[in-house]
Amino acid sequence: MTAQKHIIIIGNGIAGITAARHIRKRSDHHITVISAETDHFFSRTALMYIYMGHMKYEHTKPYEDWFWDKNSIILKRAYVSKVETNSNSILLDSGERLTYDELIIATGSVSNKFGWTGQDLKGVQGLYNYQDLESMEADTKGIERAVVVGGGLIGIEMVEMLLSRQIPVTFLVREASFWDNVLPKEESEIINRHIRSHHVDLRLKTDLKEILSDEKGTARAVLTGDGEEIACQFVGLAVGVHPNISFLKDSGIETDKGILVNEKLQTNFSNIYALGDCAQLRQPREARRAIEAVWYTGKMMGETVAATICGNQTDYNPGIWFNSAKFMDIEYQTYGYVSAQLKEGEESLYWESKDGVRSIRIVFQSATKSVVGFNAFGIRLRHKVCEQWIKTGTSVDEVVSSLKKANFNPEFFKKFEKEVIF
């Protein structure tokens, strides 16, 4: 039995709360979770559905409010203004100081801003936290048009949210095609068409230059890089996020873009860990990024740190990359390594349905024919099957002939294998 410690967790998102839950499962350590965002943990990925009326906030909380007291996890609503590593303590904005034996920093991300004139006007915002949702709810009531800037996942979520309120949207994407730094050409063009099919004014190769103000300090229009003025009363800035670590200045904790951590997610202080969006691996595993701001990696990190703190030293191993998203009506899954441009020594097979809304791409090594990645649009593939094919280096010929094994829940979803012709 390890000695009882006080564990402080800054941040009540998926990474921090997973750590808290698994530490409690393994120990009787004192656990305090601090967050200024909400009283309780909620599913951040469901923010858009609250706005769209599909869910209420209380529906996004995976645990009942009594869960925390029952499991002796103290929740504290506060901002952390400073981490004082020399005294193993944190300072809250109220002036209260708390001491820790082990500290977990899981403060997530903040939305990017790039110094545009007008970026701090009323009606201009990103979408990351609950307060952003509240602002968007208030600032889009009764408006005539919105502009969303940025061609990524948050951008298309904001577009769909606004469309659900029948608010016309102009979508500014500086790239030549939607998310073309991530998606191959064909998949990117599927999404271009799909966005436009929803009557969105999609402007590719269009930069934001300035946001114009009315006499009350509220956004009234945007000015594009080519000089066009587009009237609007709301501007969604969906131009990425960065780690929320500004409060660590002068703490002695080493940072780069994020908080630098080793394979056990420890910082340069052995009793301080960083998890989730704010963590930057010093030596990421092959083909993985140093910072991965996705839900499931935060969960894995929480489990990893809980094991280590409770006496079972564990390295973080996220395994083979995967992700999923939704582009309005088109579901997207990716497994393994599918780049926007094929890497040297790679080839791919690509199939697209006649209606142009479903596709599969299989990437494989030219020399060995072993599959290394999958993209699926509008078709659900089984995660475990695709992952196993990648892990074992299954040949592309075998994968194509066995594709029905990956069809997810075939009794409810249309079978597509006979249509796939490579």
Number of C-alpha atoms within 10 A of each C-alpha: 7 10 8 12 16 16 22 25 27 25 26 28 24 26 29 32 24 21 28 28 17 17 23 18 12 13 17 17 19 18 23 19 21 25 22 13 16 17 14 20 21 21 14 15 12 16 23 19 17 17 20 16 11 10 14 14 14 13 14 17 15 12 13 11 13 8 11 14 10 8 14 14 18 14 18 16 15 18 17 21 16 18 23 18 18 8 9 15 18 21 16 16 12 10 10 10 14 15 17 21 14 19 25 27 23 32 24 28 20 18 18 15 16 8 10 11 12 18 20 15 19 19 22 21 23 25 23 19 17 15 12 15 18 12 16 23 13 11 18 18 12 10 12 14 20 28 25 28 26 24 23 18 16 22 23 22 21 25 25 23 21 22 17 14 14 11 18 19 23 21 26 24 24 18 16 13 23 29 22 19 16 14 18 18 15 18 27 19 17 19 22 18 14 18 21 13 10 13 12 17 15 20 19 16 13 18 18 20 18 18 24 21 19 12 7 9 13 19 24 23 23 24 16 16 14 10 12 12 16 16 18 21 24 27 29 22 24 26 19 19 18 17 23 19 20 11 12 17 13 12 12 13 17 15 18 11 14 22 28 23 25 18 16 20 28 22 24 16 14 11 16 22 25 31 31 30 26 25 34 25 24 16 13 17 15 8 10 16 13 17 22 16 18 15 17 16 23 27 19 19 27 28 22 24 29 25 18 16 21 21 12 11 12 16 15 19 14 15 13 18 16 20 14 13 13 14 18 15 12 16 16 20 20 21 23 24 22 23 15 16 13 14 12 8 10 18 16 19 14 16 17 20 14 9 6 17 18 19 20 21 21 22 24 26 19 13 9 13 18 22 28 27 24 24 26 22 25 18 20 18 24 15 16 11 16 23 20 12 19 22 15 11 16 18 17 21 12 13 19 15 10 12 17 16 14 16 20 17 12 13 8 7 11 12 14 14 14 8 11 14 11 10
